[in-house]
Amino acid sequence: MPRYGVETKLSPEEAIKAAVACFGEGGLGLKAEEQGPCCVYFEGGGGFVRVTASQEAERTTVDLETREWDYHVKRFVRQVG
C-alpha cells in the first residue's frame, strides 16, 4: 500500500477538512468510516484512503496511505502542499 507525506501551512483540522471535501461525499464519494480531529479513514471503490495530520512547529505534516486511490491522493498532496 503506497504511503505519501506532505508538509502544509494548514492546521491539522484544516487538513482533515480538506481531505473530507476531496475524498468524502462531496468529492469522490468515499465513505468516511472513522473520523477525528487529526485523522480520517475512507473506504469505497474497492480501496481506502487513510489521512493523518499532526502539528510540528509551525508546519503540519499530513500522512496518507491508500489502496486503489493513488492518482487522487497524489493530486490531494499537490493541492495542500
Sine and cosine of phi, psi and omega as CSV:
sin_phi,cos_phi,sin_psi,cos_psi,sin_omega,cos_omega
0.00,0.00,0.85,-0.53,-0.01,-1.00
-0.91,0.41,0.55,-0.83,0.06,-1.00
-0.82,-0.57,0.61,-0.79,-0.01,-1.00
-0.72,-0.69,0.42,-0.91,0.06,-1.00
-0.58,-0.81,0.50,-0.87,0.00,-1.00
-0.46,-0.89,0.55,-0.84,0.15,-0.99
-0.99,-0.14,0.62,-0.78,-0.04,-1.00
-0.62,-0.78,0.34,-0.94,0.09,-1.00
-1.00,0.09,-0.16,0.99,0.05,-1.00
-0.92,0.38,0.48,-0.88,0.14,-0.99
-0.96,0.29,0.28,-0.96,0.06,-1.00
-0.83,0.55,-0.65,0.76,0.01,-1.00
-0.90,0.43,-0.67,0.74,0.03,-1.00
-0.91,0.41,-0.62,0.79,0.02,-1.00
-0.90,0.43,-0.65,0.76,0.03,-1.00
-0.92,0.39,-0.66,0.75,0.06,-1.00
-0.87,0.49,-0.64,0.77,0.04,-1.00
-0.90,0.43,-0.63,0.78,0.03,-1.00
-0.91,0.42,-0.67,0.74,0.02,-1.00
-0.89,0.45,-0.67,0.75,0.03,-1.00
-0.90,0.43,-0.59,0.81,-0.04,-1.00
-0.98,0.21,-0.75,0.66,-0.15,-0.99
-0.99,-0.16,-0.38,0.92,-0.10,-1.00
-0.98,0.21,-0.30,-0.95,-0.11,-0.99
-0.85,0.53,-0.58,0.81,0.01,-1.00
-0.98,0.18,-0.17,0.99,-0.01,-1.00
-0.92,-0.40,-0.95,-0.30,-0.04,-1.00
-0.98,0.20,-0.19,0.98,0.07,-1.00
1.00,0.07,0.28,0.96,0.07,-1.00
-0.96,0.28,0.49,-0.87,-0.01,-1.00
-1.00,0.01,0.80,-0.60,0.05,-1.00
-0.98,0.21,0.97,-0.24,-0.03,-1.00
-0.98,0.17,-0.55,0.83,0.02,-1.00
-0.62,-0.78,0.64,-0.77,0.04,-1.00
-0.47,-0.88,0.69,-0.72,0.06,-1.00
-0.64,-0.77,-0.06,-1.00,-0.03,-1.00
-0.92,0.39,-0.35,0.94,-0.04,-1.00
-0.82,-0.58,0.13,0.99,-0.02,-1.00
-0.36,-0.93,0.40,-0.92,0.07,-1.00
-0.46,-0.89,0.59,-0.81,-0.02,-1.00
-0.79,-0.61,0.85,-0.53,-0.03,-1.00
-0.93,-0.37,0.54,-0.84,0.14,-0.99
-0.75,-0.66,0.49,-0.87,0.08,-1.00
0.42,-0.91,0.36,-0.93,0.05,-1.00
0.87,0.49,0.45,0.89,0.00,-1.00
0.98,0.17,0.18,0.98,-0.01,-1.00
-0.54,-0.84,-0.29,-0.96,-0.02,-1.00
-0.44,-0.90,0.27,-0.96,0.16,-0.99
-0.67,-0.74,0.80,-0.60,0.08,-1.00
-0.90,-0.43,0.80,-0.61,-0.02,-1.00
-0.84,-0.54,0.78,-0.62,0.05,-1.00
-0.78,-0.63,0.74,-0.68,-0.01,-1.00
-0.83,-0.56,0.68,-0.73,0.02,-1.00
-0.63,-0.77,0.58,-0.81,0.00,-1.00
-1.00,0.10,0.75,-0.66,0.08,-1.00
-0.70,-0.72,0.96,-0.29,-0.08,-1.00
0.85,0.53,-0.84,-0.54,-0.03,-1.00
-0.99,-0.11,0.04,1.00,-0.03,-1.00
-0.88,-0.47,0.39,-0.92,0.09,-1.00
-0.94,-0.35,0.72,-0.70,0.09,-1.00
-0.98,-0.18,0.79,-0.61,0.03,-1.00
-0.91,-0.41,0.85,-0.53,0.04,-1.00
-0.94,-0.35,0.69,-0.72,-0.01,-1.00
-0.77,-0.64,0.62,-0.78,0.09,-1.00
-0.78,-0.63,0.64,-0.77,-0.09,-1.00
-0.53,-0.85,0.32,-0.95,0.22,-0.98
-0.62,-0.78,0.83,-0.56,0.04,-1.00
0.98,0.20,-0.03,1.00,-0.05,-1.00
-0.82,-0.57,0.48,0.88,-0.07,-1.00
-0.83,0.56,-0.75,0.67,-0.05,-1.00
-0.83,0.55,-0.73,0.68,-0.06,-1.00
-0.95,0.32,-0.56,0.83,0.07,-1.00
-0.91,0.41,-0.69,0.73,0.04,-1.00
-0.88,0.48,-0.64,0.77,0.02,-1.00
-0.91,0.42,-0.67,0.74,0.04,-1.00
-0.89,0.47,-0.68,0.73,0.02,-1.00
-0.85,0.53,-0.68,0.73,0.03,-1.00
-0.91,0.42,-0.59,0.81,-0.03,-1.00
-0.93,0.37,-0.68,0.74,-0.08,-1.00
-1.00,0.00,-0.26,0.97,-0.07,-1.00
-0.97,0.25,0.00,0.00,0.00,0.00
